[in-house]
Amino acid sequence: MVENTFDLIKHTFEESIPLHKFLGLEIMELDNSFVKIRVPFKKELVGDFRTNRWHGGIIATIMDSVGGVIGATHFTSMEDKISTIDLRVDYLKGAEPIEVIVVGKIVRMGNRILVAKMKAFQNDELIAEGKGVYNFVRMNNEKTEDEGDEIRGD
């Protein structure tokens, strides 16, 4: 049984999205402006068989998922929707065959647009950073009290 909204989000993103389930995506921390996700290494995620490193597209996918998770914390109903408008990832180092931790935070939350920044780490070393812009649609057209034009975070 789901205890609260964050538990529902955690369960939905970990268990109900087939790609996340395949990846073994685990939400480690979650609040309405921050998320921390862990994804274990699997050989199916290798992009370069010579070095056994992660495929960069998988890292980008995880970072995009972080934006979706953090956006879901602002849903006012199960009918609300979030979709990616733009995603930029800067790869700083090849990802070794160990788990990846991705953190994300909201930079701006407007009426229809959410901007999030994400960072990917291995053993506390930054391997990629990015920014996602998301279209946010509330089906009941309600605004939450924390929405507006102010910039949140850094």
N, C-alpha and C positions, 0 to 999 in steps of 0.2 A: 504494500500500500504506500502511496506517495504522501509524505507528510506536509510539504509546503511547495511553493512555486519553484524554488531552486532545486529541490529534489525531483520535481516533475521535469524540469529542463534537463537535469543530469540524466535521468532515466531515458527521456526521449532522444537526446542526442547520442547517448551511448548504445542504446538497445534498439531503437526504432529506425535508425538510418542505416541501411545495409552497408554503405561504404565505411561509416564510422565503426560499425561492428567488425567488419573485415580488418580494418586498421588496428583494432584493439584500443581505440581512442578512449581515454579515461580523463574525466574532468576532476582535477585535484582540488581546485579552489574556484569559488564563484560568488560574486556579488553583483550589484547592478551596474558596476563600472569596470570590473576586472575579472579576468578568467585565466586560469592556468591549466593547461592540458598536457597530458603525457601520452606518447605513442611509442610502443616498444618496436624494436627493429625486427623485421621479418625478411627473409631472403627474397620474397616476392616483390619487395619494394626497392630492390637494387636497380640503379640506373647505369652503373659502369661495372660490368662483371670482372674487369681486371683489378679494380681496387675494392670492390664489394661496398661501394658507397651508395647512399640513398639516391634515388632519382629526385632531381630538383622539383619536378612537378608534384611529387608527393608532399614535399615540404610546403610548397605553395598551397596545395589543397588543405593541409592542416591549418595553415595560417588563415585561409579563407573561412574554414569552419569555425575558428576562434571568433571571427567577426559575427558569424551567424549565432553562435552561442550567446555572446554578449548582447547582441540585439534582442534575442528572445527574452532576456531579463526585463525588457520594457514592453512586452506584449500586454495588452489589456484583455485579450481573449484568445482562444485556441484558433480562431479564424484569421488572426493577424498574419501578415506575410513579410518576409525579408528576402531580398535578392541582391546579388552583387552587381554593382554598376562598374566598378573599377578595382583592380587589385594590382599593386606594385610590390615586387619582392626584389630585394638586393641580396644576393648570395655573397657572403663574406668568406666562407670556407666550406670545403666539401664536407658533407655529413658522413661521419664514420659509422660502421655497423653496430651502433648502440642506440639506446632510446633517445628520442627527441622530446624536449620540453618546450612548449610554446606558450607565451604569456601575451595577453592583449588587454588593452584598455580603451575606453571610449574617449575620443578627443572632442567630438562634437555630436550632440544629439538634438536634431531639429525636429520639425513636425513630420517631415518625410524623408530626411536624409540623415544617415548615421555615418560618422567617420571613426575608424578605429586604427590604432597602431599596434603592431604585433612584433614580437622578437622571438627567435628560435634559438635554443641553447642545447649544447651537449656538454656534460660535465662542467656546468657553469660558464662555458665559453660561448660567446655569441657567434652563431654561424650564419644567421640571416635576419634581416629586419624588413618590415614592410608596412604598407598602409592600405586599408580597404575602405571603399566608399560603397554604401549599401542603400538601396531603396527600401523604405520602411512604410508599409501600408497597414493602417488600422481599419479593420472592417467595420467597427462600430463608430469610427470617426471621433473618438474621444482622445483628448490630449492628456498626458500625465503631467503632474505638477512640476516635474524637473525638466520639461521640454521648453525650448525657446531658442534664442539666438546666441546665448552665451557660450563661450568656449570653456570646456572642462578638461582638466588634465594638462599635459604639456605636449 
